[in-house]
Amino acid sequence: MRTFMTAKTGFDALMHQVCVGWGHCGSVQAGKYMHVTDFMPNSGTVTATQFAEWVLTAEGEPHSPLACRERWLSRLREAFIEHMGADRVDAQRMRWKSK
């Protein structure tokens, strides 16, 4: 996996890789802008798999070829684990630190 070097850590670094690095920045669906953060709960646990699914849902391409979708799910899960340090984290950690 290609890691994007930044001074950012945790969620900020994850979102930098996902959006700036890979172009998964959300989309407009039914006239409304959707972003992965729209799916994040305020409390509880967020898993790498949930995050990966939410990113692709926010992209608005539910009918992409299965092989392509599976490849992105795997990459997104790996990036989550790399930047968040585990395959599941408290939802409070899934917040922007730098603005």
Backbone as ProteinMPNN parsed JSONL, in Angstrom:
{"seq_chain_A": "MRTFMTAKTGFDALMHQVCVGWGHCGSVQAGKYMHVTDFMPNSGTVTATQFAEWVLTAEGEPHSPLACRERWLSRLREAFIEHMGADRVDAQRMRWKSK", "coords_chain_A": {"N_chain_A": [[0.846, -1.165, 0.0], [0.492, 2.225, -0.723], [1.691, 4.776, 1.194], [0.885, 8.001, 2.27], [2.874, 10.608, 3.106], [2.56, 12.761, 5.75], [2.304, 15.363, 8.237], [0.17, 14.887, 9.691], [-1.86, 12.891, 11.895], [-3.575, 9.877, 12.956], [-7.07, 10.148, 12.52], [-7.059, 12.45, 10.874], [-4.834, 11.954, 9.215], [-5.67, 9.583, 8.02], [-7.951, 10.463, 6.573], [-6.696, 12.255, 4.881], [-5.173, 10.543, 3.285], [-7.239, 8.992, 2.125], [-8.926, 10.899, 0.824], [-7.327, 13.081, -0.383], [-5.157, 11.603, -1.362], [-6.304, 9.312, -2.645], [-8.646, 10.189, -3.806], [-11.239, 9.774, -2.862], [-13.513, 11.592, -1.933], [-16.151, 11.972, -1.388], [-19.478, 12.632, -2.724], [-22.098, 14.095, -4.764], [-25.359, 13.287, -4.193], [-28.63, 12.812, -5.121], [-28.948, 15.577, -5.071], [-27.671, 16.309, -2.72], [-24.676, 16.786, -0.898], [-22.588, 14.149, -0.016], [-20.519, 12.674, 2.428], [-18.029, 10.59, 3.898], [-17.966, 11.119, 6.64], [-20.576, 11.732, 7.233], [-21.811, 9.392, 7.917], [-20.793, 8.554, 10.301], [-21.1, 7.538, 13.667], [-21.915, 9.254, 16.771], [-21.123, 8.071, 19.078], [-19.901, 4.944, 20.449], [-18.495, 2.182, 18.632], [-16.365, 2.166, 15.803], [-15.641, 0.232, 13.034], [-12.99, -0.977, 10.897], [-14.03, -2.145, 8.606], [-16.646, -1.07, 8.516], [-16.009, 1.647, 8.139], [-14.737, 1.52, 5.608], [-16.886, 0.649, 3.981], [-18.615, 2.835, 4.306], [-17.132, 4.888, 3.115], [-17.18, 4.102, 0.404], [-19.938, 4.104, -0.018], [-20.492, 6.824, 0.306], [-19.234, 7.715, -1.942], [-21.009, 7.064, -3.888], [-21.223, 4.987, -5.759], [-22.604, 2.35, -5.957], [-22.912, 0.258, -7.711], [-20.537, -0.547, -8.809], [-18.076, -2.696, -10.36], [-17.689, -5.867, -8.781], [-15.078, -6.899, -8.219], [-13.506, -4.604, -8.312], [-14.699, -3.095, -6.273], [-14.21, -4.781, -4.043], [-11.425, -4.683, -3.974], [-11.009, -1.959, -3.33], [-12.315, -1.891, -0.845], [-10.601, -3.505, 0.664], [-8.183, -1.995, 0.548], [-9.006, 0.357, 1.838], [-9.704, -0.609, 4.386], [-7.163, -1.478, 5.247], [-5.805, 0.995, 5.302], [-7.245, 2.296, 7.312], [-6.591, 0.717, 9.574], [-3.823, 1.118, 9.601], [-3.588, 3.926, 10.092], [-5.293, 4.426, 12.273], [-4.531, 2.575, 14.096], [-5.705, 0.201, 14.912], [-8.224, -2.353, 14.268], [-10.667, -1.515, 14.978], [-12.126, 1.274, 16.551], [-12.934, 3.719, 19.098], [-15.708, 5.758, 18.426], [-15.381, 8.472, 18.946], [-12.777, 9.014, 18.272], [-12.848, 9.361, 15.597], [-12.777, 11.967, 14.426], [-12.082, 15.238, 13.102], [-8.956, 16.728, 13.758], [-7.34, 18.817, 12.988], [-7.91, 21.893, 11.397]], "CA_chain_A": [[0.0, 0.0, 0.0], [1.241, 3.475, -0.797], [1.376, 5.655, 2.3], [1.116, 9.404, 1.987], [3.573, 11.182, 4.243], [2.116, 14.065, 6.208], [2.48, 15.555, 9.668], [-1.107, 14.536, 10.286], [-1.914, 11.57, 12.512], [-4.91, 9.374, 13.233], [-8.155, 10.383, 11.577], [-6.634, 13.439, 9.877], [-3.952, 11.274, 8.252], [-6.512, 8.636, 7.28], [-8.762, 11.195, 5.608], [-5.788, 12.812, 3.877], [-4.866, 9.464, 2.34], [-8.455, 8.58, 1.425], [-9.448, 11.953, -0.052], [-6.293, 13.731, -1.191], [-4.35, 10.591, -2.037], [-7.047, 8.373, -3.489], [-9.766, 10.85, -4.466], [-12.546, 9.407, -2.293], [-13.875, 12.787, -1.161], [-17.595, 12.082, -1.328], [-20.154, 12.915, -3.987], [-23.436, 14.666, -4.665], [-26.375, 12.269, -4.462], [-29.978, 13.377, -4.988], [-28.827, 16.993, -4.76], [-27.048, 16.528, -1.413], [-23.292, 16.328, -0.8], [-22.395, 13.063, 0.95], [-19.129, 12.431, 2.805], [-17.93, 9.47, 4.836], [-18.257, 11.568, 8.001], [-22.027, 11.769, 7.422], [-22.252, 8.09, 8.401], [-20.118, 8.239, 11.558], [-21.896, 7.744, 14.875], [-21.32, 10.113, 17.793], [-20.563, 7.23, 20.134], [-19.807, 3.532, 20.09], [-17.29, 1.699, 17.974], [-16.316, 2.169, 14.337], [-14.695, -0.776, 12.561], [-12.344, -0.715, 9.605], [-14.968, -2.566, 7.562], [-17.697, -0.053, 8.434], [-15.423, 2.84, 7.527], [-14.533, 1.247, 4.181], [-18.211, 0.64, 3.342], [-19.135, 4.206, 4.316], [-16.403, 5.659, 2.096], [-17.698, 3.751, -0.922], [-21.322, 4.572, -0.085], [-20.431, 8.274, 0.088], [-18.801, 7.928, -3.325], [-22.193, 6.937, -4.722], [-21.046, 4.015, -6.836], [-22.941, 1.038, -5.413], [-22.955, -0.776, -8.751], [-19.221, -0.751, -9.423], [-17.759, -4.126, -10.453], [-17.371, -6.481, -7.496], [-13.626, -6.999, -8.024], [-13.027, -3.246, -8.022], [-15.219, -2.757, -4.939], [-13.472, -5.573, -3.047], [-10.064, -4.141, -3.919], [-11.064, -0.713, -2.569], [-12.642, -2.207, 0.548], [-9.368, -3.995, 1.281], [-7.262, -0.859, 0.699], [-9.547, 1.274, 2.836], [-9.545, -1.26, 5.697], [-5.732, -1.421, 5.584], [-5.475, 2.381, 5.644], [-7.862, 2.542, 8.618], [-5.762, 0.051, 10.586], [-2.525, 1.796, 9.63], [-3.659, 5.265, 10.677], [-6.012, 4.442, 13.544], [-3.801, 1.701, 15.004], [-6.484, -0.993, 15.271], [-9.293, -2.607, 13.298], [-11.874, -0.881, 15.515], [-11.789, 2.351, 17.485], [-14.041, 4.491, 19.638], [-16.199, 6.733, 17.441], [-14.858, 9.798, 19.276], [-11.484, 9.188, 17.604], [-13.108, 9.59, 14.175], [-13.088, 13.389, 14.317], [-10.987, 16.08, 12.616], [-8.156, 17.402, 14.786], [-6.82, 20.063, 12.414], [-8.837, 22.552, 10.468]], "C_chain_A": [[0.893, 1.231, 0.0], [0.78, 4.395, 0.327], [1.736, 7.082, 1.926], [1.675, 10.058, 3.236], [3.04, 12.581, 4.54], [2.433, 14.167, 7.69], [1.203, 15.182, 10.408], [-1.022, 13.137, 10.901], [-3.37, 11.149, 12.668], [-5.903, 9.649, 12.122], [-7.764, 11.385, 10.495], [-5.765, 12.798, 8.8], [-4.74, 10.288, 7.394], [-7.309, 9.367, 6.204], [-7.902, 11.855, 4.535], [-5.466, 11.747, 2.828], [-6.086, 9.12, 1.493], [-8.921, 9.642, 0.425], [-8.381, 12.55, -0.965], [-5.515, 12.704, -2.005], [-5.108, 9.749, -3.04], [-8.276, 8.976, -4.163], [-11.149, 10.469, -3.98], [-12.999, 10.515, -1.346], [-15.379, 12.961, -1.019], [-18.168, 12.425, -2.692], [-21.49, 13.602, -3.708], [-24.421, 13.581, -5.088], [-27.743, 12.876, -4.166], [-29.918, 14.831, -4.521], [-28.173, 17.321, -3.427], [-25.627, 15.983, -1.418], [-23.191, 15.282, 0.302], [-20.907, 12.851, 1.173], [-19.125, 11.301, 3.823], [-18.297, 9.897, 6.257], [-19.757, 11.679, 8.276], [-22.56, 10.473, 8.024], [-21.707, 7.753, 9.788], [-21.03, 8.501, 12.752], [-21.173, 8.677, 15.85], [-20.675, 9.306, 18.907], [-20.553, 5.785, 19.661], [-18.488, 3.228, 19.421], [-17.447, 1.803, 16.465], [-15.267, 1.149, 13.928], [-14.101, -0.361, 11.218], [-13.286, -1.064, 8.46], [-16.097, -1.554, 7.406], [-17.177, 1.187, 7.72], [-15.277, 2.65, 6.023], [-15.862, 1.277, 3.424], [-18.777, 2.055, 3.252], [-18.439, 5.071, 3.273], [-16.99, 5.375, 0.721], [-19.155, 4.171, -1.087], [-21.359, 6.071, -0.365], [-19.992, 8.609, -1.333], [-19.959, 7.762, -4.308], [-22.061, 5.992, -5.897], [-21.349, 2.599, -6.346], [-22.91, -0.091, -6.444], [-21.621, -0.962, -9.454], [-18.919, -2.245, -9.443], [-17.259, -4.669, -9.116], [-15.87, -6.532, -7.232], [-13.037, -5.639, -7.661], [-13.454, -2.833, -6.62], [-14.441, -3.49, -3.853], [-12.046, -5.062, -2.883], [-10.042, -2.851, -3.094], [-11.412, -0.962, -1.108], [-11.394, -2.656, 1.296], [-8.39, -2.848, 1.536], [-7.72, 0.085, 1.809], [-9.444, 0.693, 4.243], [-8.094, -1.186, 6.153], [-5.319, -0.014, 6.005], [-6.034, 2.74, 7.022], [-6.983, 1.966, 9.72], [-4.413, 0.746, 10.726], [-2.599, 3.12, 10.39], [-4.343, 5.311, 12.04], [-5.401, 3.478, 14.563], [-4.524, 0.445, 15.442], [-7.573, -1.186, 14.227], [-10.644, -2.09, 13.776], [-11.446, 0.148, 16.545], [-13.066, 3.001, 18.003], [-14.424, 5.573, 18.62], [-15.677, 8.142, 17.705], [-13.508, 10.069, 18.622], [-11.642, 9.521, 16.122], [-13.583, 11.028, 13.948], [-11.862, 14.132, 13.817], [-10.279, 16.72, 13.799], [-7.669, 18.749, 14.277], [-7.825, 20.625, 11.427], [-8.076, 23.492, 9.585]], "O_chain_A": [[1.933, 1.255, 0.658], [-0.397, 4.751, 0.398], [2.784, 7.328, 1.329], [1.038, 10.063, 4.289], [3.07, 13.466, 3.686], [2.788, 13.174, 8.324], [1.182, 15.169, 11.639], [-0.215, 12.31, 10.479], [-4.282, 11.964, 12.53], [-5.626, 9.42, 10.945], [-8.097, 11.194, 9.325], [-5.94, 13.068, 7.611], [-4.505, 10.173, 6.191], [-7.337, 8.936, 5.052], [-8.342, 11.997, 3.395], [-5.484, 12.023, 1.628], [-5.976, 8.974, 0.276], [-9.273, 9.309, -0.707], [-8.522, 12.522, -2.188], [-5.249, 12.909, -3.19], [-4.629, 9.497, -4.145], [-8.887, 8.327, -5.012], [-12.141, 10.81, -4.624], [-12.886, 10.396, -0.126], [-15.833, 14.013, -0.568], [-17.445, 12.5, -3.685], [-21.944, 13.674, -2.566], [-24.332, 13.03, -6.185], [-27.975, 13.394, -3.073], [-30.718, 15.265, -3.692], [-28.122, 18.488, -3.037], [-25.384, 14.868, -1.878], [-23.654, 15.504, 1.421], [-20.124, 12.849, 0.223], [-20.113, 11.086, 4.526], [-18.882, 9.11, 7.001], [-20.166, 11.717, 9.437], [-23.656, 10.461, 8.586], [-22.123, 6.76, 10.386], [-21.657, 9.556, 12.842], [-19.959, 8.863, 15.756], [-19.784, 9.797, 19.601], [-21.116, 5.447, 18.62], [-17.494, 3.927, 19.617], [-18.525, 1.561, 15.921], [-14.136, 1.188, 14.413], [-14.642, 0.488, 10.51], [-13.333, -0.355, 7.455], [-16.468, -1.213, 6.283], [-17.822, 1.711, 6.812], [-15.653, 3.53, 5.248], [-15.95, 1.865, 2.346], [-19.355, 2.428, 2.231], [-19.08, 5.895, 2.619], [-17.267, 6.3, -0.043], [-19.565, 4.554, -2.183], [-22.16, 6.536, -1.176], [-20.339, 9.664, -1.864], [-19.897, 8.26, -5.431], [-22.718, 6.176, -6.921], [-20.462, 1.746, -6.321], [-22.885, -1.266, -6.079], [-21.574, -1.477, -10.571], [-19.455, -2.99, -8.622], [-16.5, -4.005, -8.41], [-15.436, -6.234, -6.119], [-12.167, -5.546, -6.796], [-12.655, -2.28, -5.863], [-14.055, -2.887, -2.851], [-11.524, -5.017, -1.769], [-9.159, -2.667, -2.256], [-10.859, -0.309, -0.223], [-11.158, -2.237, 2.43], [-7.83, -2.745, 2.627], [-6.915, 0.549, 2.616], [-9.132, 1.415, 5.19], [-7.82, -0.867, 7.311], [-4.564, 0.148, 6.963], [-5.367, 3.412, 7.808], [-6.667, 2.655, 10.69], [-3.92, 0.94, 11.837], [-1.753, 3.394, 11.241], [-4.003, 6.151, 12.873], [-5.711, 3.55, 15.752], [-4.005, -0.306, 16.268], [-7.822, -0.305, 13.403], [-11.647, -2.21, 13.072], [-10.516, -0.081, 17.318], [-14.138, 2.85, 17.417], [-13.556, 6.218, 18.032], [-15.545, 8.93, 16.769], [-13.132, 11.227, 18.436], [-10.679, 9.919, 15.467], [-14.638, 11.27, 13.363], [-10.732, 13.714, 14.07], [-10.924, 17.198, 14.732], [-7.592, 19.714, 15.038], [-8.501, 19.882, 10.715], [-8.666, 24.15, 8.729]]}, "name": "protein", "num_of_chains": 1, "seq": "MRTFMTAKTGFDALMHQVCVGWGHCGSVQAGKYMHVTDFMPNSGTVTATQFAEWVLTAEGEPHSPLACRERWLSRLREAFIEHMGADRVDAQRMRWKSK"}
